[in-house]
Amino acid sequence: MNHHILWADDEIDLLKPHILFLEKKGYQVTPVNSGSEAVDLSKEQLFDIVFLDENMPGLSGLEALAQIKEDKPDLPVIMITKSEEEYIMEEAIGAKIADYLIKPINPNQILLSIKKVLDNSRLITEKTNQSYQQEFQKIMMACGDDMDHDEWADLYKKIIYWELRIDETENKSMKEVMEMQKTEANANFAKFIMNNYQDWLNNSEVFAPILSHEVFEVLVSPHIQEEEKLFVIVIDNLRFDQWKMISSLIQPYYKVDEEEIYYSILPTTTQYARNAFFSGMLPLDMAKAYPEWWSNDEDEGGKNLHEDDFLREQLKRLNLPTDFNYSKVITLEQGKEVLDNFNNLIQKDLNVVIYNFVDMLSHARTEMNLIKELAPDEMGYRSITKSWFANSPLLELIKRLHEKKIPIVITTDHGTAHVKKPVKIIGDKDTNTNLRYKQGKRLKHDDKSIFEVKEPSKLFLPQQNVSTSYAFTTGDGFFAYPNNYNYYVNYYKDTFQHGGISLEEILIPCVKLSPK
């Protein structure tokens, strides 16, 4: 592409060698002697980039910059100056320059700046694609190895790293390859969970990951003892990739002390995983010890109405203070109420805040075509999560906590899977409605990828009937009944669901942040 450059400098004749150098590289350069000429030409002609000398007689470089940006705010401008005074740099940067060069400049320095501004997307795309192609085989080989739970967490981090980098590329040529690789990784991860999950729960001598019911004691409670005050923020349904997206918005205020990936228990739903987080117990133990607080799948009403009660009991067992604030945010108004009550909240040493937005987003995307348009795929789902967070009361809460120098733990209860493949299953009328797992009598299916649990007690799951069993979908599958099959497939295909077994649902973040 023949890029057109406008170069304004009152000593432009002395820059003739530089201009010839750029023209030999294929660039078209229009030289002018003043800032006013640069402003006029930028209005009359189309340029890809502008070079402005800061110290010109008449209209200065900074003044010309302001006028050019007023007319064409997206036109990249590179400021060139002899001065290294800080205020000039700050004014230029505040006016959104693309780069800043200090004289004397050499041709290669100029060429590098042009490439950084004009060819940035192409160069990032080429380098990312080349690097991912080199890494692709290593990831595929690792997926086939006999990995432990830490190695799976590390591999998932690597996959997310490359997925986010591919999102930044211009033509997304590696996107389909990445999706194929994630599908293969998820298939092997499901086998890993099926082979090891029961042992993790029943054999104390087995090398096991941190699971939902252990997270508070292992990853959170040490900070309650260490810190004078602590906020624990649980963002329901937050995947690791979504955390990496919103972390950039937190970075100006907090530094990451610890970034752990822990394993959600099964089923990967709020009822089971989040209650386990707050209680420090597995579902079967909760149902036995606190039947008045535990709700089964077929029970009416909310399934997690006693999180604060569960947490208070866990704090007692851990010999920690039980006086804490508990806030649950489902609506925008509730988020604002937390902010309005901020000065009262920080009087307590421990605050726990539940944010349900991401979970509601996944449900809304299923039910509303508008949300599907905004988040048509994984990349869009991440983007809309970041957009919500950037404009949410939660980010404002984090900013206020930063001002008070209060540390934070951010975590979640489970992730969500992008489902595409319908899996037929038959159950009785009392079978639960979740699309990623089923609990009921006489469950029938013929899909070998399903993880079927005929003795729920071995997975510490409540059993409503002596013949009750559980079935979990894996990868990108979702359950559909043979009757109304086409309706289920058309309505739920390409939605985000949770409850089953996938990297995205099970491997989730717990992050300790300290104020900068």
Secondary structure, 3 states (H helix, E strand, C coil): CCCEEEEECCCHHHHHHHHHHHHHCCCEEEEECCHHHHHHHHHHCCCCEEEEECCCCCCCHHHHHHHHHHHCCCCCEEEEECCCCHHHHHHHHHCCCCEEEECCCCHHHHHHHHHHHHCHHHHHHHHHHHHHHHHHHHHHHHHHCCCCHHHHHHHHHHHHHHHHHHHCCCCCCCHHHHHHHHHHHHHHHHHHHHHHHHHHHHCCCCCCCCEHHHHHHHHHHHHHHHCCCEEEEEECCCCHHHHHHHHHHHCCCEEEEEEEEEECCCCCCHHHHHHHHHHCCCHHHHHHHCCCCCCCCCCCCCCCCCHHHHHHHHHHHCCCCCCCEEEEECCHHHHHHHHHCHHHHCCCCEEEEEECHHHHHHHHHHHCHHHHHHCCCHHHHHHHHHHHHHCCHHHHHHHHHHHCCCCEEEECCCCCEEECEEEECECCCCCCCCCCEEEEECCECCCCCCEEECCHHHHCCCCCCCCEEEEECECCEEEECCCCHHHHHHHHCCEEECCCECHHHHEEEEEEEEEC
